Amino acid sequence: MPRKIEVSPLSRAARLGEKAQATDNVSRSIVDAETKKRDAKTERLRAARLKAEAETPVLLATKQPRKK
């Protein structure tokens, strides 16, 4: 008669915990990579905006004479 292998509930919970931990690690690495990419883009765009603002001449507003 073949012996039945019993899986203890603790080992099942441990396996599920390992899977959850692996999923958590992967999802966190994806989110971190997206955050780094977004921050790099923000810095690049900010530098381009500041450069464009520095190169643009500043126009001073002059008062228009009032019509009587």
C-alpha positions as CSV (number, residue, x, y, z in Angstrom):
1,M,0.0,0.0,0.0
2,P,1.5,3.4,-1.0
3,R,2.2,5.8,1.8
4,K,0.4,9.1,1.7
5,I,2.6,12.1,2.1
6,E,1.1,14.7,4.3
7,V,2.0,18.3,3.9
8,S,1.9,20.2,7.1
9,P,-0.1,23.4,7.1
10,L,3.0,25.3,8.2
11,S,5.0,24.4,5.1
12,R,2.1,25.3,2.9
13,A,1.8,28.7,4.7
14,A,5.6,29.1,4.3
15,R,5.4,28.4,0.6
16,L,2.5,30.9,0.2
17,G,4.5,33.4,2.1
18,E,7.5,32.9,-0.1
19,K,5.4,33.4,-3.2
20,A,3.9,36.6,-1.7
21,Q,7.3,37.8,-0.8
22,A,8.6,37.2,-4.3
23,T,5.6,39.0,-5.8
24,D,6.1,41.9,-3.4
25,N,9.8,42.1,-4.3
26,V,9.1,42.1,-8.1
27,S,6.3,44.7,-7.8
28,R,8.5,47.0,-5.6
29,S,11.4,46.8,-8.1
30,I,9.0,47.7,-11.0
31,V,7.6,50.6,-9.1
32,D,11.1,51.8,-8.1
33,A,12.3,51.6,-11.7
34,E,9.3,53.6,-12.9
35,T,9.9,56.2,-10.1
36,K,13.6,56.6,-11.1
37,K,12.6,56.9,-14.7
38,R,9.9,59.6,-13.9
39,D,12.3,61.5,-11.7
40,A,15.0,61.5,-14.4
41,K,12.5,62.8,-17.0
42,T,11.3,65.5,-14.6
43,E,14.9,66.7,-14.0
44,R,15.6,66.7,-17.7
45,L,12.5,68.7,-18.5
46,R,13.2,71.1,-15.6
47,A,16.7,71.7,-16.9
48,A,15.4,72.3,-20.4
49,R,12.8,74.8,-19.1
50,L,15.3,76.7,-17.0
51,K,17.7,76.9,-20.0
52,A,14.9,78.2,-22.3
53,E,13.9,80.7,-19.7
54,A,17.5,81.9,-19.3
55,E,17.9,82.4,-23.0
56,T,14.6,84.2,-23.5
57,P,14.9,88.0,-23.2
58,V,12.8,89.5,-20.4
59,L,10.2,91.9,-21.7
60,L,9.3,94.6,-19.3
61,A,5.7,95.7,-19.3
62,T,5.2,99.4,-20.1
63,K,2.2,101.4,-19.2
64,Q,-0.2,102.2,-22.0
65,P,-1.3,105.8,-22.1
66,R,-4.9,106.2,-21.0
67,K,-7.5,107.1,-23.6
68,K,-9.5,110.1,-22.7
